[in-house]
Amino acid sequence: MFKPIHFTALIALGGLAACSSSGGGVSYDELVEDGEALAAFYEDAEIFPAGDLPTSGRATYNGYMGFEVEGDEGGLDVGGKMEMTADFDPASADPITGRVYDLASEEGSIGGSLRIDNSTLDRNADPDEEWQFDADLTGTLSEDGDDFEVNAYIMGDFVGSEREGARGVVFGEISDEDGASMDMEGGFVVER
């Protein structure tokens, strides 16, 4: 299996910058600006060796996720804040958990949040071909009175000499109330 180049997935964050947001909640432009800055900081960070991950303790990471939704009527760029907790105990049934919240698009704020759970942590991951962790990304988002179900996945690696950051990709589907589905893909970057 070929592993996509890590940082290219974060271009979704950079692609968000074209338009400004309106409405309440977090500003779309602020999400873009902060997400781009964090992504640039970790762009060249080395992948932390999977075999050197700790075997106890937890770490909480905060940052940003950006993704594009592609449907028959065109695309929509979405950004949000991301919180991720890593439980490094090898006995943990769900080592990567968290949420994506304060979402916005160029059209304004998006209601709801997404859960990160049902995860695995691979301590033997080959950094050239495998991700260190993966998890489900699910939930309901609302925009302009319409609800959208998200069924997606994240895959990523810890980065930096002290595993101070993590970055990766997101992909999956978003379905509207009529059952029509749209593809979504993008990336995330978080730090302790």
Secondary structure, DSSP 8 states (H G I E B T S, - for coil): -----TGGGGHHHHGGGGS---SSSS-HHHHHHHHHHHHHHHTT--B--GGGS-SS-EEEEEEEEEEEEEETTEEEEEEEEEEEEEE--TT-SS-EEEEEEEEEETTEE-EEEEEEEEEEE-TT--TTT--SEEEEEEEEEEETTEEEEEEEEEEEEEESTT--EEEEEEEEEEE-TTS-EEEEEEEEEEE-
